[in-house]
Amino acid sequence: MSQKKITVTKSFLPPMEEYTQQIELIWQNGQLTTFGPMVQELMQRLCERFQVEDMLFVGNGTLALQIALKTLNIKGEVITTPFSYIATTSAIVWESAVPVFADIDSQTLNIDPTKIEEKITDKTTAILATHVFGNPCEIEKIETIAKKHQLKVIYDAAHCFDVEYKGKSIFQYGDMSTASFHATKVFHSIEGGGVFCSDKAQFEKALAHGNFGHDGPLKITTQGINAKNSEFHAAMGLVNLQYIDEIISKRKKLSFLYDNLLKNNDLYTPHFAEGVKKNYTYYPIILPSEKVLLDIEQQLNQENIFPRRYFYPSLNELPYIQHKQAMPISESITKRILCLPLYETLEKSDIERICKIVRSIV
């Protein structure tokens, strides 16, 4: 009998009957999309949970970034991180702006504020920083720089559902903040994303940009795209919202088990600042070399265990980046970082087996 397959993550699925009950309501209502009652309810519930003025539920996290850039009218150069998922850079390029990379801190894996200011020119309009693996950036330093140079700040908070910094939801920081509700995330709506807005006027602009530019059925006020999400996705989000505290609690215990089994080894995990409430979205380890990483990956794969090299490659090395910029720390980290499997139904014995293989090679 073959061993069960263990992947880097596994999507949470609620009891089928609970989702079916929501689907039956869609059948009764008859509205499938265009900001139906379930989308409206999910947006309201998320605003209440995170104490934000307004948020827009959209098709995915990439669309959320694009709408944030469009809503804030970001043009010219955007200082951003080379260590994030490809969507962070792609959204900037897609919106006809120019990504300018500032290298990362080797311990937090977030953009290094000390390297931002030297990148600012008269063409710079914004900073787009990622809270990598749900680890908040050095927010105060970034926003001090932004205020000094009159720059907008967008936070890519794709991994940050329920993360708090100094007692506030991470979505309350910056001029705008975005999230991903993709199936691989701690909280998901199968596909989905969120645009978190600081005021009603900003929300109305984001809403128009994500709905073809409409202001009512007959009036077009701006350039827009179709970023709407459906009632079926919102229904999954509403059901999953009931389980999120339990999911995070289980992931926390599994993360602590990893911590205990891998301590005192020649590897490290990202450093989190004081005052952070984590959501335990991933378990990344940074290894001594790419060779060690590849050896671990090979051994785990042989055991039907599939971690992920996340993120790889460093975004400054993407083929469509016109002006190449060396980012030595990010380039080094991308060759040495591996996300180990983590999801709420992962068994203790699985983690013990994974750590035994990691320890045997490191």
C-alpha positions as CSV (number, residue, x, y, z in Angstrom):
1,M,0.0,0.0,0.0
2,S,1.4,3.4,-1.0
3,Q,2.0,6.1,1.5
4,K,-0.6,9.0,1.6
5,K,0.4,12.1,-0.3
6,I,1.3,15.1,1.9
7,T,1.3,18.5,0.1
8,V,2.6,21.8,1.2
9,T,-1.0,22.8,2.1
10,K,-4.5,21.4,1.8
11,S,-7.7,23.4,1.4
12,F,-10.1,23.5,4.2
13,L,-13.6,22.2,3.3
14,P,-16.5,22.7,5.6
15,P,-19.2,20.1,6.1
16,M,-20.9,19.7,2.7
17,E,-24.4,20.1,4.1
18,E,-23.5,23.6,5.5
19,Y,-22.3,24.8,2.1
20,T,-25.4,23.1,0.5
21,Q,-27.7,25.2,2.7
22,Q,-26.1,28.3,1.4
23,I,-26.4,27.2,-2.2
24,E,-30.1,26.5,-1.7
25,L,-30.5,30.1,-0.6
26,I,-28.8,31.2,-3.9
27,W,-31.4,29.1,-5.8
28,Q,-34.2,30.8,-3.9
29,N,-32.8,34.3,-4.4
30,G,-31.9,33.7,-8.1
31,Q,-29.0,36.2,-8.1
32,L,-25.6,34.6,-9.0
33,T,-23.3,37.6,-9.2
34,T,-23.0,41.4,-9.3
35,F,-22.9,42.1,-5.6
36,G,-25.7,39.8,-4.5
37,P,-26.8,39.3,-0.9
38,M,-24.1,36.8,0.0
39,V,-21.3,39.0,-1.3
40,Q,-22.8,41.9,0.6
41,E,-23.0,39.9,3.8
42,L,-19.4,38.6,3.5
43,M,-18.1,42.2,2.9
44,Q,-20.0,43.4,6.0
45,R,-18.8,40.5,8.2
46,L,-15.2,41.1,7.2
47,C,-15.5,44.8,7.8
48,E,-16.8,44.1,11.3
49,R,-14.2,41.5,12.0
50,F,-11.3,43.7,11.0
51,Q,-12.8,47.1,12.1
52,V,-12.2,48.6,8.7
53,E,-14.4,51.3,7.1
54,D,-15.0,49.4,3.8
55,M,-13.8,46.4,1.8
56,L,-14.4,45.1,-1.7
57,F,-14.7,41.4,-2.3
58,V,-13.2,40.6,-5.7
59,G,-12.3,37.7,-7.9
60,N,-8.7,37.2,-6.6
61,G,-5.8,38.8,-4.9
62,T,-4.1,39.9,-8.1
63,L,-7.2,41.9,-9.1
64,A,-7.2,43.4,-5.6
65,L,-3.7,44.7,-6.2
66,Q,-4.6,46.1,-9.6
67,I,-7.6,47.8,-8.3
68,A,-5.7,49.4,-5.4
69,L,-3.1,50.7,-7.8
70,K,-5.8,52.1,-10.1
71,T,-7.8,53.6,-7.3
72,L,-4.8,55.5,-5.9
73,N,-3.9,56.5,-9.5
74,I,-0.4,55.0,-9.2
75,K,1.9,55.8,-12.2
76,G,5.6,56.1,-12.7
77,E,7.9,54.1,-10.3
78,V,6.7,51.9,-7.5
79,I,9.3,50.7,-4.9
80,T,8.6,47.1,-4.0
81,T,10.0,43.9,-2.7
82,P,11.8,41.3,-4.8
83,F,10.6,38.6,-2.4
84,S,6.9,37.9,-2.9
85,Y,4.6,36.0,-5.1
86,I,4.8,37.0,-8.8
87,A,1.4,38.7,-8.6
88,T,2.9,41.6,-6.6
89,T,5.3,42.6,-9.4
90,S,2.9,41.6,-12.2
91,A,0.2,43.9,-10.9
92,I,2.5,46.9,-11.0
93,V,3.6,46.1,-14.6
94,W,0.1,45.4,-15.7
95,E,-1.0,48.8,-14.5
96,S,1.8,50.4,-16.6
97,A,3.9,51.4,-13.7
98,V,7.6,50.5,-13.2
99,P,8.7,48.2,-10.3
100,V,11.8,49.4,-8.5
101,F,13.1,46.8,-6.1
102,A,14.6,47.4,-2.7
103,D,16.3,44.3,-1.1
104,I,14.9,42.5,1.9
105,D,15.9,41.9,5.5
106,S,17.4,38.5,5.8
107,Q,15.7,37.8,9.1
108,T,12.1,39.0,8.5
109,L,12.2,38.4,4.7
110,N,10.3,41.7,4.3
111,I,11.4,44.7,2.3
112,D,14.2,46.5,4.2
113,P,13.1,50.1,5.0
114,T,16.8,51.2,5.1
115,K,17.0,50.4,1.4
116,I,13.9,52.2,0.3
117,E,14.9,55.8,0.5
118,E,17.9,55.4,-1.7
119,K,15.6,54.2,-4.5
120,I,13.3,57.2,-4.4
121,T,13.4,59.5,-7.5
122,D,11.2,62.3,-8.8
123,K,9.3,59.5,-10.7
124,T,8.4,57.5,-7.5
125,T,4.7,57.6,-6.6
126,A,4.2,54.7,-4.2
127,I,5.6,51.9,-2.1
128,L,4.1,48.5,-2.5
129,A,5.3,46.2,0.4
130,T,4.4,42.6,1.1
131,H,3.8,41.2,4.6
132,V,5.6,38.0,3.7
133,F,4.1,34.8,5.1
134,G,1.8,37.0,7.3
135,N,4.8,38.7,8.9
136,P,4.1,42.5,9.2
137,C,6.6,44.8,7.6
138,E,8.3,47.6,9.6
139,I,5.2,49.7,9.2
140,E,6.2,52.8,11.1
141,K,9.5,53.1,9.2
142,I,7.8,52.6,5.8
143,E,5.1,55.1,6.5
144,T,7.6,57.7,7.9
145,I,9.5,57.5,4.6
146,A,6.2,57.7,2.6
147,K,5.0,60.7,4.5
148,K,8.4,62.5,4.1
149,H,8.3,62.0,0.3
150,Q,4.5,62.2,-0.2
151,L,4.2,58.6,-1.4
152,K,1.2,56.3,-1.3
153,V,1.6,53.0,0.5
154,I,-0.1,49.8,-0.5
155,Y,0.3,46.6,1.5
156,D,0.1,43.3,-0.2
157,A,-1.4,41.4,2.7
158,A,-2.3,38.3,0.8
159,H,-1.2,36.0,3.6
160,C,-2.6,38.0,6.4
161,F,-6.1,37.0,7.3
162,D,-6.6,37.6,11.0
163,V,-3.0,38.9,11.5
164,E,-2.8,41.8,13.9
165,Y,-0.1,44.3,14.6
166,K,-0.1,46.3,17.9
167,G,-3.7,45.4,18.5
168,K,-5.1,46.4,15.1
169,S,-5.9,44.3,12.0
170,I,-3.1,44.5,9.5
171,F,-5.7,45.5,7.0
172,Q,-6.0,48.9,8.7
173,Y,-2.5,50.0,7.7
174,G,-1.4,51.9,4.6
175,D,-3.4,53.9,2.1
176,M,-4.9,50.6,0.9
177,S,-4.4,47.0,1.8
178,T,-5.2,43.8,-0.2
179,A,-5.8,40.2,0.6
180,S,-6.1,36.8,-1.1
181,F,-8.8,34.4,-0.3
182,H,-7.5,31.7,-2.6
183,A,-8.1,28.0,-1.8
184,T,-4.6,27.6,-0.4
185,K,-5.0,30.4,2.1
186,V,-5.9,30.1,5.9
187,F,-9.3,31.6,5.0
188,H,-10.6,31.0,1.5
189,S,-13.6,31.5,-0.7
190,I,-12.3,29.0,-3.3
191,E,-11.1,32.0,-5.4
192,G,-11.3,35.5,-4.0
193,G,-9.6,38.6,-2.9
194,G,-10.2,41.7,-0.8
195,V,-9.4,45.4,-1.2
196,F,-9.5,47.2,2.1
197,C,-10.2,50.9,2.0
198,S,-9.7,53.7,4.4
199,D,-12.8,55.7,3.6
200,K,-16.1,55.6,1.7
201,A,-14.9,57.7,-1.2
202,Q,-12.0,55.4,-1.8
203,F,-14.3,52.4,-1.6
204,E,-16.6,53.9,-4.2
205,K,-13.7,54.5,-6.6
206,A,-12.5,50.9,-6.1
207,L,-16.0,49.6,-6.6
208,A,-16.3,51.4,-9.9
209,H,-12.9,50.2,-11.1
210,G,-13.9,46.6,-10.3
211,N,-17.3,46.8,-12.0
212,F,-16.5,48.0,-15.5
213,G,-16.5,51.7,-14.4
214,H,-20.2,51.7,-13.6
215,D,-21.9,54.1,-11.3
216,G,-25.4,52.6,-11.5
217,P,-26.6,50.6,-14.5
218,L,-26.6,53.4,-17.1
219,K,-23.7,55.7,-16.0
220,I,-20.0,55.0,-16.6
221,T,-17.7,57.2,-14.6
222,T,-14.2,55.7,-15.1
223,Q,-12.1,53.0,-16.7
224,G,-12.9,49.6,-15.2
225,I,-12.5,45.9,-15.4
226,N,-14.6,43.0,-14.3
227,A,-13.3,42.0,-10.9
228,K,-16.6,40.9,-9.4
229,N,-16.9,37.7,-7.5
230,S,-19.9,35.3,-7.3
231,E,-22.5,34.3,-4.7
232,F,-21.1,30.8,-4.8
233,H,-17.7,32.0,-3.7
234,A,-19.1,34.3,-1.1
235,A,-21.2,31.3,0.2
236,M,-18.0,29.3,0.8
237,G,-16.4,32.3,2.5
238,L,-19.4,32.7,4.9
239,V,-19.3,29.1,5.9
240,N,-15.5,29.0,6.3
241,L,-15.6,32.1,8.4
242,Q,-17.3,30.0,11.1
243,Y,-14.3,27.8,11.3
244,I,-11.4,30.2,11.0
245,D,-10.6,30.5,14.7
246,E,-10.4,26.7,15.1
247,I,-8.3,26.4,11.9
248,I,-5.7,28.9,13.1
249,S,-5.6,27.3,16.6
250,K,-4.8,23.9,15.1
251,R,-2.2,25.4,12.8
252,K,-0.6,27.2,15.8
253,K,-0.1,23.9,17.6
254,L,1.4,22.2,14.6
255,S,3.8,25.2,14.1
256,F,4.9,24.9,17.7
257,L,5.6,21.2,17.1
258,Y,7.8,22.1,14.1
259,D,9.6,24.6,16.2
260,N,10.4,22.1,18.9
261,L,11.5,19.4,16.5
262,L,13.7,21.7,14.4
263,K,15.3,23.8,17.1
264,N,19.1,23.7,17.5
265,N,19.5,22.8,13.8
266,D,21.4,24.7,11.1
267,L,18.3,26.5,9.8
268,Y,16.1,29.3,10.8
269,T,12.5,30.6,10.4
270,P,11.5,34.3,9.8
271,H,11.7,36.7,12.7
272,F,8.5,38.3,13.8
273,A,8.4,41.7,15.6
274,E,6.8,42.1,19.0
275,G,3.1,42.9,19.1
276,V,2.2,40.5,16.2
277,K,-0.8,38.2,16.4
278,K,0.1,35.4,13.9
279,N,-2.1,33.3,11.7
280,Y,0.4,30.5,11.1
281,T,-0.3,30.5,7.4
282,Y,3.0,28.8,6.3
283,Y,6.0,27.1,7.9
284,P,9.1,28.3,5.9
285,I,12.6,27.3,6.8
286,I,15.8,28.9,5.5
287,L,18.5,26.4,4.9
288,P,22.3,26.8,4.7
289,S,22.5,26.2,0.9
290,E,20.5,25.4,-2.1
291,K,22.2,21.9,-2.2
292,V,20.8,21.2,1.3
293,L,17.4,22.4,0.1
294,L,17.5,20.1,-2.9
295,D,18.6,17.1,-0.9
296,I,15.8,17.6,1.6
297,E,13.2,18.1,-1.2
298,Q,14.4,15.0,-3.0
299,Q,14.2,12.9,0.2
300,L,10.8,14.2,1.1
301,N,9.4,13.6,-2.4
302,Q,10.6,10.0,-2.2
303,E,8.4,9.7,0.9
304,N,5.4,11.2,-1.1
305,I,5.8,14.5,0.8
306,F,5.8,17.7,-1.3
307,P,7.1,20.9,0.3
308,R,7.3,24.0,-1.9
309,R,10.1,26.4,-2.9
310,Y,8.1,29.5,-2.0
311,F,9.0,32.1,-3.2
312,Y,11.2,31.4,-6.2
313,P,12.7,33.0,-8.2
314,S,13.6,36.4,-6.8
315,L,11.2,38.8,-8.7
316,N,14.0,41.1,-9.9
317,E,15.1,38.1,-12.1
318,L,11.7,37.9,-13.9
319,P,12.2,37.9,-17.7
320,Y,9.8,40.8,-18.3
321,I,11.6,43.2,-15.9
322,Q,13.3,45.7,-18.2
323,H,15.9,47.2,-15.9
324,K,17.7,44.4,-14.1
325,Q,18.7,45.2,-10.5
326,A,20.8,42.9,-8.3
327,M,19.1,41.9,-5.1
328,P,21.7,39.7,-3.3
329,I,19.8,39.0,-0.1
330,S,16.5,38.1,-1.9
331,E,18.4,36.1,-4.5
332,S,20.2,34.1,-1.7
333,I,17.0,33.5,0.3
334,T,15.0,32.3,-2.7
335,K,17.6,29.6,-3.3
336,R,17.5,28.4,0.3
337,I,13.9,28.7,1.5
338,L,11.5,25.8,1.7
339,C,7.9,25.8,3.0
340,L,7.1,22.6,4.8
341,P,3.6,21.1,4.8
342,L,1.2,22.8,7.1
343,Y,-2.6,22.5,7.4
344,E,-5.0,21.9,10.2
345,T,-5.6,18.1,9.5
346,L,-1.9,17.3,9.2
347,E,-1.0,14.7,11.8
348,K,1.6,14.9,14.5
349,S,3.3,11.7,13.1
350,D,3.5,13.3,9.7
351,I,5.4,16.3,11.1
352,E,7.7,14.0,13.1
353,R,8.5,12.1,9.9
354,I,9.1,15.4,8.0
355,C,11.4,16.8,10.7
356,K,13.4,13.5,11.0
357,I,14.3,13.8,7.3
358,V,15.1,17.5,7.6
359,R,17.3,16.9,10.6
360,S,19.1,14.0,8.9
361,I,20.3,16.3,6.1
362,V,20.9,19.7,7.8
